[in-house]
């Protein structure tokens, strides 16, 4: 009961807009003191920072973040959208499909859902509305497409999950490729289902010649090559995820210089934002480390495994319930915080049910990302609403069918785990 009480206290603090890292850290410290272990609390505080964040593998996260911000500075995202729009824009709904394609490609080098959504909103959303698309569908689609950055490698959240679950970072990143592409395809399918009910919301674009298509594709090639270099080196074993992240960051910097975007002000902004994001993640890790000690002292994990095993329910039903928990948590909490706080507790249960830990990471990240496009937090929705100058309520309503498509893909992944594991 004490573990449940302090977990609810932590959630209440987060809902009151207390920074996640402080809410988790404070709850963990008070929890340890409540158990009457002052020496242990002091010892955990003294060792939490060095033992939880001083990791060679974890250094891949800030490097991927740095790479993503450099790609944003380089302006390559605009090139991806222009290339996709030129290639498929003439078909009905082509610009919307191009937004999904550009978002998928940009996700492959950004690793940040909100950054991806903001970038696409300022380009594809405004272009779709200008062409006569339903503003609700245009803005909602982009908000959901932004979540692909968490699923398609290199993903900072997947790196963080792998470290938290103590599984291979490389295998976790590679396992997300096929599910990520399937989600993108599902979004396109959902898009045309929406258009079937409202044909006027999907105008046709302009036809372009093969020469124009080839000319548009050339500026987008660096992103494709960068993705191939990063993910390909991990998949083939040529480089570790950290080494691949370093190479990707260097390549992104050279691309930014080559495109004439490497100004002093721009690079300063990139470094500040990268440090800010990395520090936020590391602070959550330290807080989760302390809260994890508290949960360990309460013996909540073995008790939960024992209780669930005694229910006698099919593993599929239990996993549906666990999935529902992650969807609900996504409504209120940051995805990094969700993984840091729940994976150490939930993973033993999942392993007891016979599921693979790498598969579970893909499943968890997919469900947690739904929270980025659903109320009340819906961070991607507010990012798109601000960037595209649209009402947040409109974006929420437009994102609803695409969020439903993501949940359907989560069920498919639950029914067919090999969708993620077949490439390993």
Secondary structure, 3 states (H helix, E strand, C coil): CHHHHHHHHHHHHHHCCCCHHHHHHHHHHHHHHHCCCHHHHHHHHHHHHHHHHCCCCCHHHHHHHHHHHHHHHHCHHHHHHHHHHHHHCCCECHHHHHHHHHHHHHHHHHCCHHHHHHHHHHHHHHHHHHCCCCHHHHHHHHHHHHHHHHCCCCCHHHHHHHHHHCCCHHHHHHHHHHHHHHHHHHHHHHHHHHHHHCHHHCCECCCCCHHHHHHHHHCCHHHHHHHHHHHHHHHHCCCCHHHHHHHHHHHHHHHHHHCCCCCHHHHHHHHHHHHHHHHHHHHHHHHHHHHHHHHHHHCHHHHHHHHHHCCCCCHHHHHHHHHHHHHHHHHHCCHHHHHHHHHHHHHHHHHHCCCCHHHHHHHHHHHHHHHHHCCCCCHHHHHHHHHHCCCHHHHHHHHHHHHHHHHHHHHHHHHCCHHHHCCC
